[in-house]
Amino acid sequence: MKLLPFLLMMISSVLIAQDPDHFTWPNGAEAAICLTYDDGLACHVDLVVPALNKVGLKGSFYCTGNSASLKNDMGKWKQLVLDGHELGNHSLYHPCQKVKDGRESFAWVKAEYDFNHYNKEQLLAELELSNTLLSAVDGIQQRTFAYTCSDHQVSGESFVEDIRPLFSAARIDGPIPDSMEDLDMMFMPSWGVEEHSGAEMIAFVEEAARKGTIGTFMFHGVGSDYLKVSTEAHQELIEYLAQNRHRFYVATFKEITDYIR
């Protein structure tokens, strides 16, 4: 190969790689899809993990330190990671803002876990302790985070910049990105589903494909518990993803955000 054409080809490849309009997913996938599950619920290890394993998909499970399931079924949570799923940080006690915009939004939040009465030092200490706890479960040091109630302020002050040293990426609520340009790995959007049908969730996947970006699901209960979707709707979604795995890059939140970075 002559030197000049070769150099021009290499320069062109670098420019394309740096151009967000030419962002590509592994194996030519149309979009990335991330399945995340919050709060460390029993249905996650009893129902969701076996269902994902059966169709060959991986998910990210954001477990609180005080999860009853983590306490009672530690072995299942260890096996979850051995099966290739992600165990993410969702704080120790799931603190949230009890009062937002001058009105009580989350009556279930205990006074001692109200972000309006937290300070950054308290939160950071709890998040570091949660990281230590989860590392004792899976032996992994680098971890991602899911904001509790998608809150990112304590006593009216943002803590997004403060947690960057603790996590490789973080998930919050928000729409599917229109572009892969300027995405903040510590502020990655997701859709909190509740009582949605399989068809509605598949439509979300197809919207991500049209945009060529990333669609992240924020699940809580599946078939039981709260903020739930039915087992049938969840199964319809994951079967669709499995049948279309050539079109969608389905991986854990950490794998996807590491790839984007």
Backbone as JSON, one array per atom type, in Angstrom:
{
  "sequence": "MKLLPFLLMMISSVLIAQDPDHFTWPNGAEAAICLTYDDGLACHVDLVVPALNKVGLKGSFYCTGNSASLKNDMGKWKQLVLDGHELGNHSLYHPCQKVKDGRESFAWVKAEYDFNHYNKEQLLAELELSNTLLSAVDGIQQRTFAYTCSDHQVSGESFVEDIRPLFSAARIDGPIPDSMEDLDMMFMPSWGVEEHSGAEMIAFVEEAARKGTIGTFMFHGVGSDYLKVSTEAHQELIEYLAQNRHRFYVATFKEITDYIR",
  "N": [[0.85, -1.2, 0.0], [0.54, 2.2, -0.86], [2.1, 4.99, 0.77], [0.84, 7.6, 1.1], [-2.03, 7.3, 0.4], [-2.61, 5.46, 2.42], [-2.14, 6.92, 4.79], [-4.06, 8.92, 4.51], [-6.38, 7.38, 4.71], [-6.19, 6.47, 7.34], [-6.32, 8.9, 8.78], [-8.9, 9.69, 8.06], [-10.37, 7.66, 9.3], [-9.9, 8.19, 12.0], [-11.09, 10.73, 12.25], [-13.78, 10.1, 11.73], [-14.29, 8.42, 13.9], [-14.19, 10.25, 15.94], [-16.34, 11.8, 15.48], [-19.52, 12.51, 16.62], [-21.78, 12.04, 15.11], [-21.2, 9.76, 13.77], [-21.16, 7.75, 15.57], [-20.93, 4.42, 16.63], [-22.42, 1.32, 17.59], [-21.51, -1.84, 19.15], [-20.97, -4.5, 16.84], [-22.54, -3.36, 14.87], [-25.03, -2.68, 15.91], [-28.27, -1.14, 16.27], [-29.01, 0.39, 18.44], [-28.33, 0.85, 21.97], [-29.54, -1.05, 24.68], [-30.52, -1.03, 27.98], [-31.26, -2.85, 30.84], [-32.38, -2.17, 33.95], [-32.77, -2.63, 37.49], [-34.26, -1.71, 40.47], [-33.71, -1.37, 44.05], [-33.23, -3.84, 45.25], [-35.04, -6.12, 45.41], [-36.88, -9.12, 46.3], [-38.12, -10.36, 44.14], [-36.39, -9.85, 42.09], [-34.12, -11.56, 42.22], [-35.45, -13.98, 42.4], [-37.23, -14.16, 40.24], [-36.66, -12.38, 38.03], [-33.84, -12.61, 37.37], [-33.58, -15.46, 36.71], [-35.31, -15.41, 34.45], [-33.98, -13.64, 32.68], [-31.58, -15.01, 32.38], [-32.46, -17.26, 31.01], [-33.09, -16.32, 28.45], [-30.71, -15.31, 27.71], [-29.81, -12.68, 28.34], [-28.4, -9.77, 29.98], [-28.62, -7.93, 33.04], [-28.77, -4.95, 35.17], [-28.6, -4.56, 38.61], [-29.67, -2.62, 41.14], [-29.0, -2.42, 44.32], [-30.01, -1.77, 47.61], [-28.27, -1.21, 50.71], [-29.68, -2.01, 52.95], [-31.43, -3.93, 52.07], [-33.86, -6.42, 52.42], [-33.92, -8.78, 50.98], [-31.26, -9.05, 50.16], [-30.09, -9.51, 52.64], [-31.37, -11.9, 53.48], [-31.08, -13.69, 51.37], [-28.38, -13.92, 50.49], [-26.72, -15.6, 49.01], [-28.02, -15.86, 46.54], [-27.72, -13.33, 45.5], [-24.99, -13.2, 45.22], [-24.69, -15.17, 43.28], [-26.0, -13.98, 41.16], [-24.13, -12.13, 40.18], [-22.11, -13.87, 39.38], [-23.42, -14.99, 37.27], [-23.15, -13.07, 35.38], [-24.48, -10.66, 35.58], [-24.93, -7.24, 36.72], [-24.15, -5.77, 39.85], [-25.2, -3.01, 41.39], [-24.74, 0.19, 43.08], [-27.11, 1.54, 45.26], [-27.35, 3.13, 47.4], [-27.27, 3.04, 51.07], [-29.63, 3.27, 52.68], [-31.66, 4.14, 51.06], [-32.28, 7.05, 50.83], [-34.34, 9.95, 50.18], [-35.82, 12.96, 48.81], [-38.23, 14.11, 50.84], [-40.02, 16.2, 50.75], [-40.89, 18.09, 48.01], [-40.81, 20.94, 45.97], [-42.27, 22.39, 47.8], [-44.31, 20.7, 48.66], [-45.39, 17.61, 50.12], [-44.03, 14.86, 48.71], [-43.17, 12.24, 48.9], [-44.41, 10.43, 51.15], [-43.66, 8.16, 52.45], [-41.0, 8.33, 53.1], [-38.74, 8.22, 55.7], [-38.04, 10.5, 58.38], [-35.34, 10.58, 59.14], [-34.11, 9.81, 56.84], [-34.43, 11.73, 54.96], [-33.53, 13.67, 52.29], [-33.58, 16.41, 52.44], [-32.63, 16.99, 54.88], [-30.13, 16.0, 54.96], [-26.51, 16.1, 54.71], [-23.68, 16.64, 52.53], [-21.39, 15.27, 53.41], [-22.39, 13.26, 55.05], [-23.91, 11.78, 53.19], [-21.92, 10.95, 51.3], [-20.31, 9.37, 52.94], [-22.06, 7.29, 53.51], [-22.49, 6.24, 50.94], [-19.91, 5.35, 50.27], [-19.63, 3.38, 52.21], [-21.64, 1.65, 51.4], [-20.57, 0.84, 48.94], [-18.41, -0.65, 49.91], [-19.77, -2.7, 51.24], [-21.09, -3.97, 49.07], [-18.89, -4.78, 47.6], [-17.93, -6.74, 49.28], [-19.76, -8.66, 48.72], [-19.52, -9.25, 45.94], [-16.83, -8.9, 45.23], [-15.96, -6.95, 43.51], [-14.52, -3.84, 42.6], [-14.87, -1.37, 41.14], [-17.78, 0.49, 40.42], [-21.22, 1.23, 39.44], [-23.85, 3.69, 39.88], [-27.2, 4.3, 41.01], [-29.32, 6.96, 41.24], [-31.3, 7.57, 44.08], [-34.78, 7.77, 43.97], [-34.29, 9.37, 41.86], [-33.17, 11.68, 42.79], [-30.79, 14.28, 43.19], [-29.76, 16.1, 44.91], [-28.78, 17.34, 48.11], [-30.09, 18.9, 50.86], [-30.74, 21.0, 49.14], [-28.5, 21.28, 47.54], [-26.51, 20.26, 44.84], [-25.06, 17.0, 44.45], [-23.76, 15.75, 42.44], [-21.19, 16.22, 41.25], [-19.62, 15.55, 43.4], [-19.77, 12.79, 43.69], [-18.43, 11.68, 41.59], [-15.77, 10.59, 41.93], [-16.4, 8.17, 43.13], [-17.87, 6.46, 41.5], [-18.2, 4.9, 38.25], [-20.19, 5.58, 36.53], [-23.55, 6.94, 36.5], [-27.08, 6.62, 37.0], [-30.13, 8.26, 36.19], [-33.5, 9.65, 35.98], [-35.11, 10.37, 32.81], [-35.51, 11.34, 29.31], [-34.96, 9.37, 26.27], [-31.79, 9.88, 24.87], [-31.24, 12.26, 22.24], [-28.95, 12.33, 20.8], [-25.59, 11.04, 20.78], [-23.75, 12.79, 21.55], [-21.96, 14.69, 23.91], [-22.92, 13.37, 26.22], [-23.34, 12.94, 29.69], [-21.77, 10.78, 31.77], [-22.38, 10.55, 34.43], [-24.96, 11.23, 34.66], [-26.96, 9.76, 33.37], [-29.82, 9.13, 31.43], [-33.03, 7.49, 32.13], [-35.99, 5.4, 31.9], [-38.6, 5.22, 34.06], [-40.59, 2.59, 34.54], [-44.01, 1.62, 35.03], [-46.68, -0.4, 35.46], [-46.78, -0.62, 32.71], [-47.34, -1.89, 29.41], [-46.13, -4.75, 27.51], [-46.01, -4.07, 24.83], [-45.82, -1.27, 24.93], [-43.34, -0.95, 26.12], [-41.7, -2.15, 24.22], [-42.09, -0.34, 22.17], [-40.63, 1.79, 23.2], [-38.06, 0.76, 23.02], [-37.83, 0.66, 20.23], [-37.93, 3.36, 19.67], [-35.47, 4.19, 20.68], [-33.91, 2.87, 18.81], [-34.53, 4.26, 16.48], [-33.37, 6.69, 17.03], [-30.8, 5.92, 17.39], [-29.39, 5.79, 19.74], [-29.35, 5.33, 23.21], [-31.46, 3.35, 25.2], [-32.67, 3.14, 28.37], [-34.08, 1.14, 30.83], [-35.85, 1.59, 33.87], [-36.67, -0.45, 36.24], [-38.73, -1.54, 38.97], [-40.62, -3.34, 40.93], [-41.39, -6.56, 39.59], [-44.0, -8.29, 38.6], [-44.73, -8.33, 41.25], [-44.61, -6.57, 44.44], [-43.91, -3.07, 44.29], [-44.49, -0.15, 42.17], [-44.71, -1.64, 39.84], [-44.38, -3.87, 36.97], [-46.13, -6.27, 34.98], [-45.35, -9.81, 35.03], [-45.79, -10.94, 32.58], [-45.66, -8.78, 30.76], [-43.02, -7.98, 31.12], [-41.72, -10.32, 30.3], [-42.47, -10.37, 27.62], [-41.09, -8.17, 26.65], [-38.32, -8.88, 27.09], [-38.09, -11.17, 25.56], [-38.51, -10.12, 23.03], [-36.24, -8.53, 22.79], [-34.29, -10.52, 22.88], [-34.88, -11.95, 20.57], [-34.22, -10.08, 18.73], [-31.53, -9.58, 18.94], [-29.48, -9.06, 17.2], [-30.0, -6.51, 16.4], [-29.94, -4.91, 18.63], [-27.79, -3.74, 21.18], [-27.58, -5.2, 24.04], [-26.75, -4.9, 27.29], [-25.05, -4.7, 30.51], [-25.41, -1.78, 32.61], [-22.95, -0.75, 33.36], [-21.21, -1.91, 31.46], [-22.18, -0.78, 29.09], [-21.91, 2.02, 29.53], [-19.17, 2.16, 29.93], [-18.33, 1.44, 27.37], [-19.35, 3.6, 25.87], [-17.82, 5.67, 26.9]],
  "CA": [[0.0, 0.0, 0.0], [1.31, 3.43, -0.89], [2.06, 5.68, 2.05], [-0.12, 8.7, 1.17], [-3.41, 6.81, 0.55], [-2.75, 4.81, 3.71], [-2.25, 7.97, 5.81], [-5.37, 9.56, 4.35], [-7.38, 6.45, 5.22], [-6.08, 6.47, 8.8], [-6.84, 10.18, 9.26], [-10.35, 9.65, 7.89], [-10.92, 6.77, 10.32], [-9.85, 8.9, 13.28], [-12.1, 11.79, 12.24], [-15.09, 9.49, 11.86], [-14.43, 7.93, 15.27], [-14.38, 11.39, 16.84], [-17.55, 12.5, 15.08], [-20.65, 11.88, 17.27], [-22.76, 11.61, 14.11], [-20.78, 8.46, 13.28], [-21.05, 6.84, 16.72], [-21.41, 3.09, 16.3], [-22.53, 0.33, 18.66], [-20.86, -3.1, 18.79], [-21.55, -5.38, 15.82], [-23.48, -2.63, 14.04], [-26.34, -2.59, 16.54], [-28.97, 0.12, 16.03], [-29.08, 1.14, 19.7], [-28.03, 0.09, 23.18], [-30.67, -1.18, 25.59], [-30.06, -1.42, 29.31], [-32.31, -3.27, 31.76], [-31.93, -1.95, 35.32], [-33.77, -3.01, 38.49], [-33.92, -0.98, 41.69], [-34.12, -1.57, 45.45], [-32.86, -5.14, 45.83], [-36.26, -6.85, 45.76], [-36.82, -10.58, 46.19], [-38.53, -10.77, 42.79], [-35.27, -9.7, 41.17], [-33.32, -12.79, 42.19], [-36.32, -15.15, 42.29], [-37.97, -14.2, 38.98], [-36.04, -11.65, 36.93], [-32.56, -13.21, 36.97], [-33.81, -16.69, 35.93], [-35.91, -15.08, 33.16], [-32.93, -13.09, 31.84], [-30.64, -16.09, 32.07], [-33.07, -18.18, 30.05], [-33.02, -15.75, 27.09], [-29.33, -14.9, 27.44], [-29.62, -11.24, 28.49], [-27.82, -9.34, 31.24], [-29.24, -6.75, 33.63], [-28.07, -4.26, 36.26], [-29.45, -4.61, 39.78], [-29.24, -1.6, 42.09], [-29.43, -2.97, 45.6], [-29.73, -0.98, 48.81], [-27.57, -1.96, 51.75], [-30.63, -2.56, 53.92], [-32.36, -4.81, 51.37], [-34.19, -7.66, 53.13], [-33.54, -9.9, 50.13], [-29.8, -9.18, 50.25], [-29.8, -10.09, 53.95], [-31.91, -13.25, 53.63], [-30.7, -14.54, 50.24], [-27.07, -13.43, 50.03], [-26.19, -16.5, 48.01], [-28.62, -15.57, 45.25], [-27.14, -12.09, 44.99], [-23.65, -13.54, 44.76], [-24.83, -15.93, 42.04], [-26.39, -13.0, 40.15], [-22.91, -11.58, 39.59], [-21.45, -14.98, 38.69], [-24.18, -15.2, 36.03], [-22.8, -12.0, 34.44], [-25.25, -9.45, 35.8], [-24.23, -6.19, 37.48], [-24.66, -5.37, 41.17], [-24.89, -1.59, 41.49], [-24.96, 0.91, 44.35], [-28.36, 2.31, 45.37], [-27.23, 3.7, 48.75], [-27.52, 2.14, 52.19], [-30.98, 3.36, 53.25], [-32.57, 4.73, 50.06], [-32.78, 8.39, 51.19], [-34.97, 10.73, 49.11], [-36.44, 14.21, 49.25], [-39.61, 13.87, 51.29], [-40.81, 17.35, 50.31], [-40.4, 18.72, 46.79], [-41.63, 22.07, 45.51], [-43.14, 22.85, 48.88], [-45.36, 19.75, 49.02], [-44.87, 16.29, 50.46], [-44.13, 13.99, 47.55], [-42.93, 10.85, 49.3], [-44.78, 10.32, 52.56], [-43.04, 6.96, 53.03], [-39.61, 8.6, 53.47], [-38.56, 8.51, 57.12], [-37.4, 11.79, 58.62], [-33.88, 10.44, 59.19], [-33.61, 9.54, 55.5], [-34.92, 12.82, 54.11], [-32.41, 14.41, 51.72], [-33.65, 17.82, 52.83], [-31.92, 17.12, 56.16], [-28.81, 15.39, 54.81], [-25.42, 16.93, 54.19], [-22.87, 15.87, 51.59], [-20.47, 14.38, 54.11], [-23.17, 12.1, 55.48], [-24.26, 10.98, 52.02], [-20.73, 10.34, 50.74], [-19.89, 8.31, 53.85], [-22.98, 6.16, 53.33], [-22.25, 5.64, 49.62], [-18.66, 4.61, 50.35], [-19.89, 2.18, 53.0], [-22.41, 0.77, 50.54], [-19.61, 0.25, 48.01], [-17.66, -1.67, 50.65], [-20.67, -3.83, 51.46], [-21.31, -4.68, 47.81], [-17.63, -5.42, 47.24], [-17.85, -7.96, 50.08], [-20.65, -9.62, 48.08], [-19.08, -9.68, 44.61], [-15.39, -8.76, 45.04], [-15.71, -5.96, 42.47], [-14.2, -2.54, 43.19], [-15.46, -0.25, 40.42], [-19.22, 0.26, 40.43], [-22.08, 2.32, 39.0], [-24.79, 4.17, 40.91], [-28.52, 4.76, 40.58], [-29.83, 7.96, 42.18], [-32.55, 7.18, 44.73], [-35.87, 8.66, 43.56], [-33.66, 10.27, 40.88], [-32.77, 12.92, 43.47], [-29.35, 14.52, 43.11], [-29.44, 17.22, 45.79], [-28.98, 17.22, 49.55], [-30.31, 20.24, 51.41], [-30.78, 21.96, 48.05], [-27.19, 21.4, 46.89], [-26.21, 19.1, 44.01], [-23.9, 16.19, 44.84], [-23.32, 15.03, 41.24], [-19.73, 16.32, 41.11], [-18.97, 14.93, 44.56], [-19.74, 11.33, 43.63], [-17.67, 11.21, 40.43], [-14.66, 9.69, 42.28], [-16.9, 6.93, 43.69], [-18.56, 5.62, 40.52], [-17.82, 5.09, 36.85], [-21.35, 6.16, 35.86], [-24.73, 7.0, 37.37], [-28.35, 6.62, 36.26], [-31.19, 9.1, 36.71], [-34.61, 9.56, 35.04], [-35.02, 11.29, 31.69], [-35.86, 10.77, 28.0], [-33.91, 8.79, 25.43], [-30.97, 10.95, 24.26], [-31.37, 12.46, 20.8], [-27.63, 12.22, 20.21], [-24.57, 10.52, 21.68], [-22.82, 13.89, 21.81], [-21.97, 15.39, 25.2], [-23.6, 12.65, 27.29], [-22.63, 12.92, 30.96], [-21.88, 9.43, 32.31], [-22.91, 10.62, 35.79], [-26.32, 11.76, 34.59], [-27.51, 9.02, 32.24], [-31.28, 9.09, 31.59], [-33.71, 6.2, 32.08], [-37.45, 5.46, 31.95], [-39.19, 4.48, 35.17], [-41.82, 1.96, 34.06], [-44.98, 1.19, 36.05], [-47.92, -0.89, 34.85], [-46.73, -0.49, 31.25], [-47.49, -3.15, 28.68], [-44.99, -5.16, 26.72], [-46.02, -3.28, 23.58], [-45.34, 0.08, 25.23], [-41.9, -1.03, 26.36], [-41.07, -2.42, 22.93], [-42.1, 0.93, 21.44], [-39.52, 2.55, 23.75], [-36.87, 0.17, 22.4], [-37.79, 1.08, 18.83], [-37.59, 4.79, 19.66], [-34.01, 4.25, 20.83], [-33.33, 2.45, 17.54], [-34.68, 5.37, 15.51], [-32.4, 7.75, 17.38], [-29.47, 5.36, 17.35], [-28.69, 6.12, 20.99], [-29.46, 4.34, 24.28], [-32.7, 3.31, 25.96], [-32.45, 2.47, 29.66], [-35.29, 0.89, 31.62], [-35.74, 1.61, 35.33], [-37.69, -1.31, 36.83], [-38.76, -1.84, 40.41], [-41.24, -4.64, 41.03], [-41.8, -7.31, 38.4], [-44.97, -9.28, 39.03], [-45.1, -8.12, 42.66], [-44.03, -5.4, 45.09], [-44.44, -1.74, 44.0], [-44.05, 0.42, 40.89], [-44.44, -2.9, 39.15], [-44.92, -4.3, 35.68], [-46.51, -7.69, 35.07], [-44.35, -10.75, 34.54], [-46.06, -11.17, 31.16], [-45.14, -7.65, 30.0], [-41.56, -8.06, 31.22], [-41.29, -11.43, 29.46], [-42.65, -9.96, 26.22], [-39.97, -7.27, 26.33], [-37.0, -9.53, 27.01], [-38.12, -12.08, 24.42], [-38.34, -9.28, 21.84], [-34.82, -8.16, 22.73], [-33.52, -11.71, 22.55], [-35.14, -12.29, 19.17], [-33.64, -9.02, 17.9], [-30.22, -9.27, 19.51], [-28.63, -8.54, 16.13], [-30.32, -5.1, 16.23], [-29.76, -4.16, 19.88], [-26.69, -4.06, 22.09], [-28.16, -5.31, 25.37], [-25.66, -5.2, 28.22], [-25.22, -4.04, 31.79], [-25.21, -0.33, 32.59], [-21.5, -0.47, 33.4], [-20.61, -2.26, 30.17], [-22.59, 0.19, 28.07], [-21.3, 3.33, 29.79], [-17.73, 2.02, 29.66], [-18.18, 1.46, 25.92], [-19.57, 4.98, 25.42], [-16.65, 6.46, 27.3]],
  "C": [[0.88, 1.24, 0.0], [1.07, 4.23, 0.38], [0.97, 6.73, 2.12], [-1.57, 8.22, 1.27], [-3.64, 6.17, 1.91], [-2.94, 5.84, 4.83], [-3.6, 8.66, 5.73], [-6.48, 8.68, 4.91], [-7.38, 6.45, 6.75], [-6.63, 7.75, 9.39], [-8.35, 10.2, 9.17], [-11.0, 8.8, 8.96], [-10.96, 7.45, 11.67], [-10.93, 9.98, 13.35], [-13.51, 11.23, 12.39], [-15.32, 9.01, 13.28], [-14.7, 9.07, 16.25], [-15.66, 12.16, 16.53], [-18.76, 11.82, 15.71], [-21.72, 11.43, 16.29], [-22.43, 10.23, 13.55], [-20.57, 7.47, 14.42], [-21.64, 5.49, 16.33], [-21.43, 2.2, 17.53], [-21.86, -0.97, 18.21], [-21.66, -3.91, 17.77], [-22.63, -4.69, 14.98], [-24.87, -2.52, 14.61], [-26.95, -1.21, 16.33], [-29.02, 1.0, 17.27], [-28.62, 0.24, 20.83], [-29.27, 0.07, 24.06], [-30.15, -1.72, 26.91], [-31.26, -1.7, 30.2], [-31.8, -3.11, 33.19], [-33.09, -2.17, 36.28], [-33.36, -2.45, 39.85], [-34.44, -1.61, 42.98], [-33.83, -2.96, 46.01], [-34.04, -5.97, 46.27], [-36.11, -8.34, 45.54], [-37.18, -11.05, 44.79], [-37.39, -10.66, 41.79], [-34.45, -10.98, 41.07], [-34.18, -14.04, 41.99], [-36.96, -15.29, 40.91], [-37.19, -13.58, 37.82], [-34.75, -12.31, 36.45], [-32.76, -14.53, 36.21], [-34.4, -16.41, 34.55], [-34.87, -14.52, 32.2], [-31.93, -14.16, 31.43], [-31.17, -17.0, 30.97], [-32.98, -17.65, 28.62], [-31.64, -15.19, 26.77], [-29.09, -13.41, 27.48], [-29.06, -10.92, 29.87], [-28.5, -8.06, 31.73], [-28.37, -6.15, 34.72], [-29.03, -4.13, 37.43], [-28.9, -3.67, 40.86], [-29.84, -1.91, 43.45], [-29.06, -2.03, 46.75], [-29.03, -1.86, 49.85], [-28.5, -2.61, 52.74], [-31.7, -3.44, 53.26], [-32.59, -6.1, 52.16], [-33.78, -8.87, 52.31], [-32.03, -10.13, 50.17], [-29.41, -9.87, 51.55], [-30.19, -11.57, 54.0], [-31.44, -14.22, 52.55], [-29.37, -14.1, 49.64], [-26.51, -14.3, 48.92], [-26.74, -16.23, 46.62], [-28.04, -14.3, 44.65], [-25.7, -12.3, 44.55], [-23.72, -14.28, 43.42], [-25.2, -15.02, 40.88], [-25.16, -12.46, 39.42], [-22.15, -12.66, 38.84], [-22.13, -15.28, 37.37], [-23.94, -14.08, 35.01], [-23.61, -10.74, 34.57], [-24.45, -8.47, 36.67], [-24.94, -5.93, 38.8], [-24.23, -3.93, 41.41], [-25.28, -0.99, 42.82], [-26.25, 1.72, 44.27], [-28.5, 2.87, 46.78], [-27.45, 2.64, 49.83], [-29.0, 2.08, 52.56], [-32.02, 3.95, 52.31], [-33.13, 6.09, 50.53], [-33.33, 9.11, 49.97], [-35.44, 12.06, 49.69], [-37.9, 13.94, 49.6], [-40.54, 14.96, 50.78], [-40.14, 17.96, 49.1], [-41.37, 19.81, 46.37], [-42.66, 22.48, 46.55], [-44.26, 21.9, 49.26], [-44.75, 18.38, 49.26], [-45.1, 15.35, 49.29], [-44.01, 12.52, 47.92], [-43.17, 10.7, 50.8], [-44.08, 9.16, 53.25], [-41.6, 7.2, 53.49], [-39.53, 8.97, 54.95], [-37.77, 9.81, 57.3], [-35.88, 11.68, 58.59], [-33.26, 10.14, 57.83], [-34.13, 10.55, 54.48], [-33.72, 13.63, 53.62], [-32.43, 15.89, 52.1], [-32.94, 18.07, 54.16], [-30.56, 16.45, 56.13], [-27.78, 16.48, 54.55], [-24.54, 16.03, 53.31], [-21.96, 14.86, 52.29], [-21.18, 13.1, 54.55], [-23.48, 11.18, 54.3], [-23.04, 10.25, 51.48], [-20.22, 9.2, 51.62], [-20.77, 7.08, 53.68], [-22.76, 5.47, 51.98], [-20.95, 4.84, 49.61], [-18.84, 3.32, 51.13], [-20.69, 1.16, 52.19], [-21.52, 0.1, 49.5], [-18.82, -0.88, 48.67], [-18.5, -2.91, 50.86], [-20.85, -4.65, 50.18], [-20.04, -5.38, 47.33], [-17.41, -6.71, 48.04], [-18.73, -9.05, 49.48], [-20.04, -10.16, 46.79], [-17.58, -9.53, 44.32], [-14.99, -7.72, 44.01], [-15.49, -4.59, 43.11], [-14.87, -1.38, 42.47], [-16.94, -0.52, 40.18], [-19.97, 1.46, 39.87], [-23.14, 2.58, 40.06], [-26.12, 4.52, 40.27], [-29.05, 5.71, 41.64], [-31.16, 7.47, 42.77], [-33.62, 8.23, 44.46], [-35.42, 9.67, 42.51], [-33.33, 11.64, 41.48], [-31.25, 13.07, 43.42], [-28.94, 15.75, 43.91], [-29.64, 16.82, 47.25], [-29.03, 18.63, 50.1], [-30.21, 21.32, 50.34], [-29.5, 22.12, 47.28], [-26.88, 20.12, 46.11], [-24.98, 18.35, 44.52], [-23.34, 15.41, 43.65], [-21.79, 15.05, 41.12], [-19.01, 15.59, 42.22], [-18.86, 13.42, 44.45], [-18.95, 10.79, 42.43], [-16.5, 10.3, 40.83], [-15.13, 8.3, 42.75], [-17.43, 5.95, 42.65], [-18.08, 5.91, 39.11], [-18.95, 5.72, 36.06], [-22.52, 6.15, 36.83], [-25.98, 7.19, 36.52], [-29.41, 7.45, 36.98], [-32.39, 8.94, 35.76], [-34.45, 10.59, 33.93], [-35.29, 10.58, 30.38], [-34.66, 10.15, 27.29], [-33.1, 9.93, 24.8], [-31.2, 11.04, 22.75], [-30.06, 12.23, 20.07], [-26.69, 11.62, 21.24], [-23.55, 11.6, 22.05], [-23.05, 14.47, 23.2], [-22.78, 14.7, 26.28], [-22.73, 12.65, 28.55], [-22.84, 11.54, 31.59], [-22.43, 9.41, 33.74], [-24.35, 11.12, 35.82], [-27.06, 11.1, 33.42], [-29.01, 8.79, 32.44], [-31.85, 7.67, 31.51], [-35.22, 6.43, 32.22], [-37.95, 4.59, 33.09], [-40.53, 3.9, 34.76], [-42.7, 1.54, 35.23], [-46.29, 0.85, 35.34], [-47.94, -0.69, 33.32], [-46.81, -1.87, 30.61], [-46.21, -3.5, 27.97], [-44.88, -4.35, 25.44], [-45.47, -1.88, 23.81], [-43.82, 0.07, 25.45], [-41.13, -1.34, 25.08], [-41.03, -1.15, 22.07], [-40.96, 1.84, 21.91], [-38.2, 2.07, 23.14], [-36.72, 0.65, 20.95], [-37.5, 2.58, 18.7], [-36.08, 4.97, 19.8], [-33.33, 3.86, 19.53], [-33.42, 3.56, 16.51], [-33.67, 6.47, 15.77], [-30.96, 7.24, 17.33], [-28.68, 5.58, 18.62], [-28.89, 4.99, 22.01], [-30.8, 4.48, 25.0], [-32.48, 2.51, 27.22], [-33.76, 2.35, 30.42], [-34.95, 0.95, 33.11], [-36.92, 0.81, 35.89], [-37.6, -1.29, 38.35], [-39.36, -3.24, 40.54], [-41.55, -5.25, 39.67], [-42.71, -8.44, 38.88], [-45.44, -9.12, 40.45], [-44.43, -6.85, 43.16], [-44.67, -4.11, 44.56], [-43.85, -1.21, 42.7], [-43.8, -0.71, 39.89], [-44.96, -2.95, 37.72], [-45.25, -5.78, 35.82], [-45.37, -8.57, 34.56], [-44.52, -10.98, 33.05], [-45.48, -10.05, 30.3], [-43.61, -7.68, 29.99], [-41.04, -9.17, 30.31], [-41.41, -11.09, 27.99], [-41.5, -9.07, 25.78], [-38.68, -8.04, 26.14], [-36.96, -10.56, 25.87], [-37.93, -11.31, 23.11], [-36.87, -8.89, 21.68], [-33.96, -9.35, 22.33], [-33.67, -12.09, 21.08], [-34.5, -11.28, 18.22], [-32.25, -8.62, 18.39], [-29.23, -8.78, 18.46], [-28.86, -7.04, 15.93], [-29.97, -4.27, 17.46], [-28.58, -4.68, 20.7], [-27.25, -4.03, 23.51], [-27.07, -5.75, 26.32], [-25.93, -4.49, 29.54], [-24.95, -2.54, 31.65], [-23.72, 0.0, 32.59], [-20.84, -0.78, 32.07], [-20.93, -1.22, 29.11], [-21.92, 1.54, 28.29], [-19.79, 3.28, 29.61], [-17.48, 2.08, 28.15], [-18.35, 2.88, 25.38], [-18.35, 5.84, 25.73], [-15.46, 6.16, 26.4]]
}
